[in-house]
Amino acid sequence: MQLRKKNWASLIVLWLTLLCLGAAAPIAQAAAAPVNTSTITIGAKAGVAFDLQSGKVLAAKDDLTAYPLASLTKIVSLYVIRDAISHGRLQWTDTVTPNAAEIKLSQDTNLSNVPLANHAYTVRELYDAGWIYSANVAVMLLGNKLSGSQKAFIKEMQDHLDALGIQDATIYTTSGLNNSLIPDSLRVPGTPSDGENKMSAADIGLVVRHLLQTYPDVLKDSAVVHKNFAVTDTQTYAMTNWNALLTGNSLAQSDLPVDGLKTGTSDLAGQCLVATMPWQGRRLVSVVLHADGAETDNAKRFTATAALLRAVNQQWRPVTLTPSNTKIAKLSVTDGKQDAVAVGLAKPVVAWQHNGQLATPVLAMGRKAATSAPVQKGDQVASTSLADDSLGYLPRVNTQQVNLIATQNVGKLNIFERFFRWLGNLF
């Protein structure tokens, strides 16, 4: 039905016809239907799961509150190092020799470390030790090599976070260790004696998103399960990745092809894990902070993460809306030979289906939506966005915009035709 000029200010309803995946009959879905998507339990104090490409949140629990993050800090530290490599500020073959205090701290068996000696280590060796074995002193050495001191490196970390729009992170140490575990000679002056880094699950997710979109090769580093670290020319130390969910590691799950990213553990942070895996042609990321469970349960972060990844995989599906499978109501045309023009998507966009129901349809265009004649087929005549459901997108990630184009030509009325149309509308 064409829209008359006298009611062009009415809400133009967009309706979507999706080809049902795995079935012959299409699904018709109204744009305005609300969908309850807060149905996934996260077994942790806080957490989030999201689609990497779009930033679409698929599950969340207290994800905007900053919590201690322990060695998840190294995601930020190693991002800064990887960025420095990319911009020529560091070379993989550059070397670092630890001092006596750093050697002593690296040999503390109560902390996650590779034992160091009075030996020159390459940036590549220390970087790998940071990802694979969460080696604290290795990351501290990298910070000193790049910036000259722990304090200066933390400033670079904070600047990096600021550039991503993250303003409320608290960073005291480059490795994520609580200050109480770091000797005074290696601690950043003026920081609290028990200071511990804090960030929200959503902000950690945002850092991961930018990291993996900018440097996707990081996944090759974080997916390594076993590697030997050369302590000296004659001594090696066997590293096994702390992320037990990795494919090929001790708690790997056949239906969850996890290939990254980072663990974190401290008294305040509890057991934490950022995990990622390829998923339905895209990439799924989860963040779990302070996993639920008994204090003696060393697998609880992996249990919580596996349950979260599995629930998202079962309940969510990305659905591609295309010009051919998505029909949109007509748009009013001012002074056109036709009152309205049929419009469609300019290009395919990804929407989200939750338990078989479309959770993020194309929003209706605002009131008074119209275009003016003449209109050429293929002209962009309007724009809108995908609807936000109850979970929305990661902070500072914009809802996906959708451009609409005319699917037919509409000529412009001449002055006499406009006069007679005006006259006809009076009666």
HELIX and SHEET records of a PDB file:
HELIX    1   1 LYS A    5  ASN A    7  5                                   3    
HELIX    2   2 ALA A   70  LEU A   72  5                                   3    
HELIX    3   3 THR A   73  SER A   86  1                                  14    
HELIX    4   4 ALA A  100  SER A  106  1                                   7    
HELIX    5   5 VAL A  123  TYR A  133  1                                  11    
HELIX    6   6 ASN A  136  SER A  147  1                                  12    
HELIX    7   7 GLN A  150  ALA A  163  1                                  14    
HELIX    8   8 ASN A  179  LEU A  181  5                                   3    
HELIX    9   9 ASP A  184  LEU A  186  5                                   3    
HELIX   10  10 ALA A  201  THR A  214  1                                  14    
HELIX   11  11 VAL A  218  SER A  222  1                                   5    
HELIX   12  12 LYS A  300  GLN A  315  1                                  16    
HELIX   13  13 ILE A  415  ASN A  425  1                                  11    
SHEET    1   A 2 TRP A  15  LEU A  19  0                                        
SHEET    2   A 2 PRO A  26  ALA A  30 -1                                        
SHEET    1   B 5 VAL A  57  LYS A  61  0                                        
SHEET    2   B 5 ALA A  44  ASP A  51 -1                                        
SHEET    3   B 5 ARG A 282  ALA A 291 -1                                        
SHEET    4   B 5 GLY A 270  TRP A 279 -1                                        
SHEET    5   B 5 GLY A 260  SER A 266 -1                                        
SHEET    1   C 2 ALA A  66  PRO A  68  0                                        
SHEET    2   C 2 LYS A 198  SER A 200 -1                                        
SHEET    1   D 2 THR A  95  VAL A  96  0                                        
SHEET    2   D 2 TYR A 121  THR A 122 -1                                        
SHEET    1   E 2 HIS A 226  ALA A 230  0                                        
SHEET    2   E 2 THR A 236  THR A 240 -1                                        
SHEET    1   F 3 TRP A 316  LEU A 321  0                                        
SHEET    2   F 3 VAL A 349  HIS A 354 -1                                        
SHEET    3   F 3 GLN A 357  LEU A 358 -1                                        
SHEET    1   G 5 ALA A 370  SER A 372  0                                        
SHEET    2   G 5 ILE A 328  THR A 334  1                                        
SHEET    3   G 5 ALA A 340  LEU A 345 -1                                        
SHEET    4   G 5 GLN A 401  ALA A 406 -1                                        
SHEET    5   G 5 GLN A 380  SER A 385 -1                                        
END                                                                             
